[in-house]
Amino acid sequence: MSTIAVVGAGKIGEALLSGLLHGGRPAEELLFTERHPERAAELTRRYGVAAVDVAEAAKRADVLVVAVKPQDIDPVLDELAPLVGPDSLLVSLCAGLPTALYERRFVEGTPVVRVMPNTPMVVGAAMSAVSPGRYATREHVRTVSELLSCVGAVVEVPESQQDAVTALSGSGPAYFFYLVEAMIDAGILLGLPRAVAEQLIIQSAVGAAKMLAESDEHPVILREAVTSPAGTTINAIRELEKHGVRAALLAAIEAARDRSVELGKVHEEPERH
Ligand SMILES: NC(=O)c1ccc[n+]([C@@H]2O[C@H](COP(=O)([O-])OP(=O)(O)OC[C@H]3O[C@@H](n4cnc5c(N)ncnc54)[C@H](OP(=O)(O)O)[C@@H]3O)[C@@H](O)[C@H]2O)c1
């Protein structure tokens, strides 16, 4: 039996608590920290999970999941540093924060696993990429992967690929939302009522996602299957190509990766002279 504490029960922290409970983990094995007493009381009422302070979380939990915003990390590290060690397992869900940041602040040997999740965690359909820090073992990675599998799919990548992951699946849902928004606008342009356009596009997105997830076919094959000779779809595809949509996606995701690298530089170890 292990106790898991979520430090920072905001959107992602709450989604994880909810997913762990749905996955069968008893509420007594879960804890969370939350700055606002009203929100803490509300979460305890909703999930039956106890709210504690960071010190208590560090004392009682075997696994500490840090889910505060990256800009709020410093005070959390200050609080945790004297309380965690090689017997703890630190899981960071914070975008852009390297495992080395934690390792520098904690007792040597404290295992840290970095995770890049995404917002579909709130509906149990996250894509999470995990990367072990220098003191994390295979067992630690397995523990974290098992936890995250309660709220979606999990892959392991080297930490050097986390900026690419951030650009691809971390921000990925936003690209799909953007596409759906634009396609609904197209429906409006064609004279459909907004509610109808929304239903047509959202259900098409759900259906296409289900086909992608459930069939073994490559997306190209699935797309070709709806692109008949001299049909309507190929006319649309010609316009997408003409307007450089594929190149725009490549450039956009590359720009997101570059921004992730830039944000990560803030946490690089200062050079010693
Ligand atoms: N949302 C996403 O799409 C997404 C995707 C991938 C990764 N992430 C990562 O997940 C993390 C959480 O994101 P989020 O969207 O869930 O943010 P959020 O809703 O703002 O949640 C963060 C929570 O941490 C609390 N907090 C801050 N400092 C604290 C402290 N010292 N002690 C206890 N609690 C503290 C915040 O309380 P207050 O309300 O008082 O500030 C808030 O409830 C971020 O690091 C983000 O990079 C998010």
The ligand as a Tripos MOL2 file, in Angstrom:
@<TRIPOS>MOLECULE
LIG
   48    52     1     0     0
SMALL
NO_CHARGES

@<TRIPOS>ATOM
      1 N1         -3.5890   22.4070  -17.8910 N.am      1 LIG1
      2 C1         -2.8350   21.8510  -18.8490 C.2       1 LIG1
      3 O1         -3.1560   21.7950  -20.0300 O.2       1 LIG1
      4 C2         -1.5190   21.2130  -18.5110 C.ar      1 LIG1
      5 C3         -0.9350   20.3460  -19.4280 C.ar      1 LIG1
      6 C4          0.2890   19.7880  -19.1020 C.ar      1 LIG1
      7 C5          0.9000   20.0970  -17.9020 C.ar      1 LIG1
      8 N2          0.2930   20.9440  -17.0370 N.ar      1 LIG1
      9 C6          0.9870   21.2690  -15.8090 C.3       1 LIG1
     10 O2          0.1990   20.9020  -14.6960 O.3       1 LIG1
     11 C7          0.4570   21.8150  -13.6580 C.3       1 LIG1
     12 C8         -0.8600   22.2690  -13.0880 C.3       1 LIG1
     13 O3         -1.6000   22.9470  -14.0970 O.3       1 LIG1
     14 P1         -3.1290   23.3270  -13.8800 P.3       1 LIG1
     15 O4         -3.6610   23.7200  -15.2020 O.co2     1 LIG1
     16 O5         -3.8010   22.2400  -13.1010 O.co2     1 LIG1
     17 O6         -2.9520   24.6400  -12.9530 O.3       1 LIG1
     18 P2         -3.9040   25.1890  -11.8310 P.3       1 LIG1
     19 O7         -5.3340   24.8430  -12.1270 O.co2     1 LIG1
     20 O8         -3.5430   26.6160  -11.6050 O.co2     1 LIG1
     21 O9         -3.4930   24.3280  -10.5480 O.3       1 LIG1
     22 C9         -2.3740   24.5770   -9.7550 C.3       1 LIG1
     23 C10        -2.8370   24.4790   -8.3110 C.3       1 LIG1
     24 O10        -1.7040   24.5210   -7.4470 O.3       1 LIG1
     25 C11        -2.0500   25.3530   -6.3370 C.3       1 LIG1
     26 N3         -0.8360   25.8310   -5.6640 N.ar      1 LIG1
     27 C12         0.0400   26.7600   -6.0720 C.ar      1 LIG1
     28 N4          1.0340   26.8990   -5.1630 N.ar      1 LIG1
     29 C13         0.7650   26.0320   -4.1620 C.ar      1 LIG1
     30 C14         1.4140   25.7250   -2.9510 C.ar      1 LIG1
     31 N5          2.5280   26.3480   -2.5730 N.pl3     1 LIG1
     32 N6          0.8770   24.7700   -2.1660 N.ar      1 LIG1
     33 C15        -0.2620   24.1430   -2.5300 C.ar      1 LIG1
     34 N7         -0.9340   24.3920   -3.6770 N.ar      1 LIG1
     35 C16        -0.4260   25.3360   -4.4740 C.ar      1 LIG1
     36 C17        -2.8570   26.4390   -6.9780 C.3       1 LIG1
     37 O11        -3.5650   27.1930   -6.0290 O.3       1 LIG1
     38 P3         -3.9930   28.7220   -6.3480 P.3       1 LIG1
     39 O12        -5.3040   28.5980   -7.0220 O.co2     1 LIG1
     40 O13        -4.0420   29.3320   -5.0070 O.co2     1 LIG1
     41 O14        -2.9300   29.3450   -7.2050 O.co2     1 LIG1
     42 C18        -3.7640   25.6380   -7.8920 C.3       1 LIG1
     43 O15        -4.8630   25.0870   -7.1930 O.3       1 LIG1
     44 C19         1.2760   22.9710  -14.2450 C.3       1 LIG1
     45 O16         2.6100   22.8990  -13.8020 O.3       1 LIG1
     46 C20         1.2150   22.7650  -15.7210 C.3       1 LIG1
     47 O17         2.4310   23.1090  -16.3450 O.3       1 LIG1
     48 C21        -0.9110   21.5010  -17.2990 C.ar      1 LIG1
@<TRIPOS>BOND
     1     1     2 1
     2     2     3 2
     3     2     4 1
     4     4     5 ar
     5     4    48 ar
     6     5     6 ar
     7     6     7 ar
     8     7     8 ar
     9     8     9 1
    10     8    48 ar
    11     9    10 1
    12     9    46 1
    13    10    11 1
    14    11    12 1
    15    11    44 1
    16    12    13 1
    17    13    14 1
    18    14    15 2
    19    14    16 1
    20    14    17 1
    21    17    18 1
    22    18    19 2
    23    18    20 1
    24    18    21 1
    25    21    22 1
    26    22    23 1
    27    23    24 1
    28    23    42 1
    29    24    25 1
    30    25    26 1
    31    25    36 1
    32    26    27 ar
    33    26    35 ar
    34    27    28 ar
    35    28    29 ar
    36    29    30 ar
    37    29    35 ar
    38    30    31 1
    39    30    32 ar
    40    32    33 ar
    41    33    34 ar
    42    34    35 ar
    43    36    37 1
    44    36    42 1
    45    37    38 1
    46    38    39 2
    47    38    40 1
    48    38    41 1
    49    42    43 1
    50    44    45 1
    51    44    46 1
    52    46    47 1
@<TRIPOS>SUBSTRUCTURE
     1 LIG1         1 GROUP 0 **** ****
